[in-house]
């Protein structure tokens, strides 16, 4: 869907990077290396997105650092489009909304870093029926055409694994963490 609207693969990668996780910050050479693209191709798209006001830039010495601009009027729409493209919206509707008592849910791994690797790492905190969850995950995977790996924890287990799971870099999608990213 997104690739038929936006023909530049580099621009799509940048939108995924910065709009899947708005906390994500990167600089030109880092992005070029991550995407396997030339610095010129990445620079061109970064400049276009920054000129449109979709990305903010800050200087860190001689390095320009890029981040999404959450104050841009199209920010929520673009983020929603990116979530639809990756299937995160379907994941919310088809899986999490039907599980029962969930305190928190968040995405870690590649998607939290803005990379569409085809595998969504989902962490759920709460009480769920694991066999029912597995059935919902299988349905969700077929709908979004991506693999979903999940981990179900209680609150005590979450406390122990915060650093390992890199929660500060995660994308909160359910519960208090969705509104307050300071998990």
Beta strands, then each sheet from edge to edge (+ up, - down):
strand 1: 25-27
strand 2: 55-60
strand 3: 63-68
strand 4: 101-108
strand 5: 119-127
strand 6: 147-153
strand 7: 171-175
sheet 1: 1+ 3- 2+
sheet 2: 6+ 5+ 4- 7+
end
